[in-house]
Amino acid sequence: MNAVKELVPDMVEWRADKYNEVKNIEKVKMMLSQLDEQLGRIPLLFTFRTIKEGGDTEIKENAYTDLLQAVIESNNIDLVDIEYTLTKENRNILVNYAKKHGIFVVMSSHDFKSTPNEGSIVSILAEMIDAGADLPKIAVMPNGIEDVFILLQATNLMKKKYPAHPIITMAMGKYGLISRLAGEVFGSDATFGAGRKASAPGQIHVADLRAVLKVIHQNS
């Protein structure tokens, strides 16, 4: 945590699927209490990334739902990641529970094989908004630079259709790096940097990311 705070992040994401005791809800809550105390006013995003969405730990959907409910109830987080691919029933349970406790919802979708067409990307993001997402997020894997154009065009279209609603979009891997660095130019409202080790393909160190963002902000 000391190393993280030295990087002066705007927000911190805890990828709890990398925690060995993540299936022990009491230990997760104890860890969250410590993280909350250490972070002070820095917002904390809790994410359990399932294997089908690129995570590290297998978990059944009902156990995932129970875990996220306990985390939300702890009131030691500011945002919670809820995966779009959950059943509508469990997704609605978690969204409603988060809103009841004043926790913002990042609803996420990941495609590690390809990039959907522009219409599909816009449709998925719009469905997330309809489902109650405060921050709909989609990450795709481009198989060429043309796929990155598709992602950025879809991002721009979403921003035109929902100008008051923040969204997060990114293309992963080497082709998608520009979307992590300059996504905000096209309408994406947040990007992720690595503290020590990347948690997704193409993620760069937060210091390098901040340097690029500073140049963009100073000249736009």
MINUFI-445499 format. One record per residue (C-alpha): residue in one letter; chain; x, y, z. Coordinates in nm, 2 decimals, m for minus. Last residue first. Example, Ala and Ser with C-alpha at 12.3 -4.5 7.8 and 13.67 -1.06 7.14 Angstrom:
! residues 2
- S, A, 1.37, m0.11, 0.71
- A, A, 1.23, m0.45, 0.78
***
This chain:
! residues 220
- S, A, m0.61, 2.02, m2.55
- N, A, m0.24, 2.07, m2.52
- Q, A, m0.18, 2.06, m2.14
- H, A, m0.43, 1.77, m2.10
- I, A, m0.27, 1.56, m2.37
- V, A, 0.08, 1.61, m2.23
- K, A, m0.03, 1.53, m1.88
- L, A, m0.21, 1.22, m2.00
- V, A, 0.12, 1.10, m2.15
- A, A, 0.31, 1.15, m1.83
- R, A, 0.03, 0.99, m1.62
- L, A, 0.05, 0.68, m1.83
- D, A, 0.42, 0.65, m1.79
- A, A, 0.39, 0.69, m1.41
- V, A, 0.10, 0.44, m1.40
- H, A, 0.29, 0.16, m1.56
- I, A, 0.14, 0.03, m1.88
- Q, A, m0.16, m0.21, m1.95
- G, A, m0.13, m0.38, m2.28
- P, A, m0.27, m0.71, m2.18
- A, A, m0.45, m0.69, m1.84
- S, A, m0.33, m0.71, m1.47
- A, A, 0.00, m0.54, m1.54
- K, A, 0.26, m0.57, m1.27
- R, A, 0.40, m0.30, m1.04
- G, A, 0.15, m0.02, m1.01
- A, A, m0.02, m0.08, m1.35
- G, A, m0.24, 0.19, m1.51
- F, A, m0.61, 0.18, m1.59
- T, A, m0.81, 0.44, m1.80
- A, A, m1.11, 0.64, m1.72
- D, A, m1.37, 0.86, m1.90
- S, A, m1.37, 0.73, m2.26
- G, A, m1.50, 0.98, m2.50
- F, A, m1.28, 0.99, m2.81
- V, A, m1.01, 1.22, m2.67
- E, A, m1.05, 1.03, m2.34
- G, A, m0.92, 0.71, m2.50
- A, A, m0.58, 0.88, m2.55
- L, A, m0.33, 0.66, m2.36
- R, A, m0.54, 0.34, m2.31
- S, A, m0.69, 0.36, m2.66
- I, A, m0.34, 0.42, m2.80
- L, A, m0.22, 0.09, m2.64
- G, A, m0.48, m0.12, m2.83
- Y, A, m0.25, m0.26, m3.10
- K, A, m0.01, m0.39, m2.84
- G, A, m0.27, m0.57, m2.63
- M, A, m0.61, m0.45, m2.52
- A, A, m0.86, m0.21, m2.67
- M, A, m1.03, 0.02, m2.41
- T, A, m1.36, 0.17, m2.32
- I, A, m1.49, 0.33, m2.00
- I, A, m1.82, 0.53, m1.99
- P, A, m1.95, 0.84, m1.82
- H, A, m2.31, 0.94, m1.88
- A, A, m2.40, 1.30, m1.96
- P, A, m2.32, 1.28, m2.34
- Y, A, m2.52, 0.96, m2.39
- K, A, m2.58, 0.93, m2.76
- K, A, m2.28, 1.15, m2.86
- K, A, m2.05, 0.98, m2.61
- M, A, m2.17, 0.64, m2.73
- L, A, m2.08, 0.74, m3.09
- N, A, m1.73, 0.84, m2.99
- T, A, m1.67, 0.52, m2.80
- A, A, m1.80, 0.32, m3.10
- Q, A, m1.56, 0.50, m3.33
- L, A, m1.28, 0.43, m3.08
- L, A, m1.35, 0.06, m3.07
- I, A, m1.39, 0.03, m3.45
- F, A, m1.06, 0.22, m3.50
- V, A, m0.89, m0.02, m3.26
- D, A, m1.02, m0.31, m3.48
- E, A, m0.86, m0.15, m3.78
- I, A, m0.52, m0.16, m3.60
- G, A, m0.52, m0.53, m3.61
- N, A, m0.64, m0.83, m3.41
- P, A, m0.80, m0.60, m3.15
- M, A, m0.89, m0.75, m2.81
- V, A, m1.18, m0.58, m2.64
- A, A, m1.25, m0.41, m2.31
- I, A, m1.59, m0.27, m2.22
- K, A, m1.69, m0.06, m1.92
- P, A, m2.03, 0.08, m1.82
- L, A, m1.98, 0.33, m1.53
- D, A, m2.29, 0.41, m1.33
- A, A, m2.44, 0.08, m1.44
- G, A, m2.81, 0.05, m1.38
- A, A, m2.92, m0.23, m1.63
- D, A, m3.02, 0.04, m1.88
- I, A, m2.66, 0.17, m1.87
- M, A, m2.53, m0.18, m1.92
- E, A, m2.76, m0.23, m2.22
- A, A, m2.63, 0.09, m2.37
- L, A, m2.27, m0.03, m2.33
- I, A, m2.36, m0.37, m2.49
- S, A, m2.55, m0.20, m2.78
- V, A, m2.26, 0.05, m2.85
- I, A, m2.01, m0.24, m2.87
- S, A, m2.25, m0.45, m3.09
- G, A, m2.31, m0.16, m3.33
- E, A, m1.94, m0.09, m3.37
- N, A, m1.85, m0.45, m3.46
- P, A, m1.72, m0.68, m3.19
- T, A, m1.34, m0.69, m3.13
- S, A, m1.17, m1.03, m3.09
- K, A, m1.03, m1.30, m2.86
- F, A, m1.01, m1.15, m2.51
- D, A, m1.36, m1.00, m2.51
- H, A, m1.43, m0.84, m2.17
- S, A, m1.75, m0.68, m2.03
- S, A, m1.77, m0.47, m1.72
- M, A, m2.03, m0.29, m1.51
- V, A, m1.87, m0.04, m1.28
- V, A, m2.14, 0.03, m1.01
- F, A, m2.11, 0.32, m0.76
- I, A, m2.17, 0.23, m0.40
- G, A, m2.44, 0.42, m0.20
- H, A, m2.55, 0.12, 0.00
- K, A, m2.89, 0.09, m0.17
- K, A, m2.73, 0.15, m0.50
- A, A, m2.49, m0.14, m0.45
- Y, A, m2.77, m0.37, m0.34
- N, A, m2.98, m0.28, m0.65
- V, A, m2.68, m0.35, m0.88
- L, A, m2.60, m0.67, m0.70
- I, A, m2.96, m0.81, m0.72
- N, A, m3.00, m0.69, m1.08
- R, A, m2.69, m0.88, m1.19
- N, A, m2.80, m1.19, m1.00
- E, A, m3.13, m1.20, m1.18
- K, A, m3.00, m1.09, m1.51
- T, A, m2.76, m1.38, m1.51
- L, A, m2.40, m1.26, m1.49
- T, A, m2.23, m1.17, m1.82
- Y, A, m2.22, m0.80, m1.74
- E, A, m1.97, m0.85, m1.46
- I, A, m2.01, m0.62, m1.16
- D, A, m1.72, m0.41, m1.05
- V, A, m1.78, m0.23, m0.73
- L, A, m1.70, 0.13, m0.64
- D, A, m1.65, 0.33, m0.32
- I, A, m1.53, 0.05, m0.09
- N, A, m1.52, m0.01, 0.28
- N, A, m1.90, 0.00, 0.32
- S, A, m1.89, m0.36, 0.44
- E, A, m2.23, m0.42, 0.28
- I, A, m2.08, m0.39, m0.07
- V, A, m1.82, m0.65, 0.02
- A, A, m2.08, m0.89, 0.16
- Q, A, m2.30, m0.85, m0.15
- L, A, m2.00, m0.90, m0.37
- L, A, m1.91, m1.22, m0.20
- D, A, m2.26, m1.36, m0.21
- T, A, m2.29, m1.28, m0.58
- Y, A, m1.96, m1.45, m0.66
- A, A, m2.07, m1.75, m0.45
- N, A, m2.39, m1.77, m0.65
- E, A, m2.19, m1.74, m0.97
- K, A, m1.95, m2.02, m0.89
- I, A, m1.59, m1.92, m0.86
- E, A, m1.27, m2.00, m1.04
- T, A, m0.98, m1.77, m0.96
- D, A, m0.73, m1.58, m1.19
- G, A, m0.94, m1.35, m1.40
- G, A, m0.98, m1.30, m1.78
- E, A, m1.36, m1.26, m1.81
- K, A, m1.43, m1.64, m1.82
- I, A, m1.19, m1.67, m1.52
- T, A, m1.39, m1.43, m1.30
- R, A, m1.25, m1.09, m1.22
- F, A, m1.33, m1.00, m0.86
- T, A, m1.30, m0.62, m0.86
- F, A, m1.34, m0.38, m0.57
- L, A, m1.28, m0.01, m0.66
- L, A, m1.13, 0.21, m0.39
- P, A, m1.15, 0.59, m0.39
- I, A, m0.84, 0.77, m0.23
- R, A, m0.97, 0.96, 0.07
- G, A, m0.79, 0.74, 0.33
- L, A, m0.61, 0.47, 0.14
- Q, A, m0.46, 0.30, 0.44
- E, A, m0.79, 0.28, 0.64
- D, A, m0.98, 0.16, 0.34
- L, A, m0.72, m0.10, 0.26
- Q, A, m0.72, m0.23, 0.62
- S, A, m1.10, m0.26, 0.63
- L, A, m1.09, m0.42, 0.29
- M, A, m0.85, m0.69, 0.42
- M, A, m1.08, m0.76, 0.71
- K, A, m1.37, m0.79, 0.48
- V, A, m1.18, m1.03, 0.25
- K, A, m1.08, m1.24, 0.56
- E, A, m1.45, m1.26, 0.66
- I, A, m1.55, m1.36, 0.31
- N, A, m1.31, m1.65, 0.29
- K, A, m1.33, m1.72, m0.09
- V, A, m1.07, m1.45, m0.15
- E, A, m0.81, m1.61, 0.07
- N, A, m0.54, m1.64, m0.19
- Y, A, m0.60, m1.29, m0.32
- K, A, m0.56, m1.26, m0.70
- D, A, m0.94, m1.27, m0.75
- A, A, m0.94, m0.96, m0.53
- R, A, m0.82, m0.73, m0.80
- W, A, m0.82, m0.42, m0.58
- E, A, m0.85, m0.11, m0.79
- V, A, m0.71, 0.22, m0.67
- M, A, m0.83, 0.57, m0.77
- D, A, m0.67, 0.90, m0.86
- P, A, m0.34, 0.74, m0.79
- V, A, m0.05, 0.92, m0.61
- L, A, 0.23, 0.67, m0.71
- E, A, 0.36, 0.69, m0.35
- K, A, 0.02, 0.56, m0.24
- V, A, 0.08, 0.23, m0.43
- A, A, 0.42, 0.17, m0.28
- N, A, 0.29, 0.24, 0.07
- M, A, 0.00, 0.00, 0.00
***
